[in-house]
Every structure is written in structure tokens, then in C-alpha cells.
Amino acid sequence: MSWGGLKKSFNRAGTQLMQRTGQLERSDDSRFKEEETKYREFEKHATTLLKYSRDYLDSIRLMSASEARIGDTIEGFFHDNSQTATIASSYKRALEELDARTAKELDGPYRATVLDPMGKLCSYFPEVNKLIEKRGRKLLDYDASRSRYKKQSERPADDPSKLPRMEREHNEAKLVFEAINEQLMIELPQLVDMRIPYLDPSLEMMIRIQIKFAQEGYEQLGGVQRYFPEQVRSDYAEGQLDAQVEGVLQEMRGLSICGLGQ
């Protein structure tokens, strides 16, 4: 930081301290604070939405890859031509195809329609925040110059050139602040108001992609059912498989090697 910048920082810190202690008048900033609060709420939700949207894609890819590895591992239990081995092989193929389709058909569209638009929106926030911070600095400069000008105008003039100089400094500080303030007072509400029309298409595509993934997973795994015995398919349709699974678990609990029968 240059000496001039360091000096300004010290002066602004002094201005803030004097305002807190009531020694220097503070501008009424309630209108801007109201708009900034709305913007901060929007910024927080948009940033969080982008993070969770990325997490969702990562989770789907991880789940799909894990399912494929599960299928490969289950097939490794069987080395014969039994019906169960056929089922295990078909299960593995179904999961591998689902994993491949996820990478091909979900990743690209999800990035293009969900992550990229959200990322572009969030990329504006740092620039907006810089302008808000600059406005805060210029407001301090404006308040300080106004206070100096007011005090000088109320005391006897020991230097005739001092008051006009302070008036010029005050007017310049006022013009700079008002220009930034006007820009933000116009653009912050516009940015907040555009959130729904901007994000609506992405949210719709997010739901559509989730539905597509769920439907394809259901259809892909549903195709494995034809390899099961007819009685198993019938029991599944009638909701009897849960009771059968519980019965097998009870038998496993009775085995001493599980450590749960004692």
C-alpha cells in the first residue's frame, strides 16, 4: 500500500472511531442498508445453492461408480453357470451401463444447464462486494469532509483560502460518494429481482435431470428382474421379500461367527 493509501486508511479509521463515540455526525444510511440486507440474503442463498448443486453431482457420480464396483464384486462370488451367477452378471452389466450413461448423459447437461449458470451468477458477487466496500470508504470520506467544512464555516476565518478549499473538498467527496451510491441503489435491487427469472430454468433442469437419473436407474435395474425365478418376482410384487430377508437375517444372527447370537 502506498503512503497516500495508508494515510487514507488511518484517516478513515479515525472517522469511524469518532462516529462511534458521537464526536462526528454519521450520514443516515438506512435506505442503502435495507437494499444491502436483501442483497446479502440473496448472495448467501445463491452461494449455498451452487455449493450443494456441485455436491449433488459429485454424490451422483460417486454413487454410480460405487454401484458399478459393487456389481463387479458380487459377480466375483460366482464362478459357475448357475442361475444366481447369471443374475449377478446381469446385475453387474446393468450397473456398468448406468455408470457409463451417468457420465455421458448427466454430467455434461447438468454442468451446462445448472452449474455453469449458477457459477456465472455467483461470479458477480465479488465485484459487487468490492463496489460496496468502496462506497463505504467514500461515505467515510464524505462524512469527514462535511464535518471539517461545517466546523470551519462556524469559526472565524484565520485563513481566507481555507474555507473555499474545504468546500471544494467537501463537494468533490459528495459527488464521488453520490455517484457510487446511486449506481448501487439502482443495480442492487435489479440484481436481487432477477434471481427468479434467472434461476428458474436451472432449477427446472435440475429437477428434470434428477427425474431422468431416477427413471433410468429404475429401468436399468428393473431389467435384471427377468433373470430371477418366477416365484421370486411374484414374492417381490406381493411384498413378501421383506419378510424373507428378515428371516435370513435372523438365521445369520444365530450364527456364532456373527457375534450376535450370544
Secondary structure as GFF3:
##gff-version 3
##sequence-region A 1 262
A	DSSP	alpha_helix	3	20	.	.	.	ID=ss1
A	DSSP	alpha_helix	30	75	.	.	.	ID=ss2
A	DSSP	alpha_helix	83	101	.	.	.	ID=ss3
A	DSSP	pi_helix	102	106	.	.	.	ID=ss4
A	DSSP	alpha_helix	107	110	.	.	.	ID=ss5
A	DSSP	pi_helix	111	115	.	.	.	ID=ss6
A	DSSP	alpha_helix	116	123	.	.	.	ID=ss7
A	DSSP	alpha_helix	125	154	.	.	.	ID=ss8
A	DSSP	alpha_helix	162	193	.	.	.	ID=ss9
A	DSSP	alpha_helix	195	222	.	.	.	ID=ss10
A	DSSP	three_ten_helix	223	227	.	.	.	ID=ss11
A	DSSP	alpha_helix	230	237	.	.	.	ID=ss12
A	DSSP	alpha_helix	241	253	.	.	.	ID=ss13
A	DSSP	three_ten_helix	256	258	.	.	.	ID=ss14
###
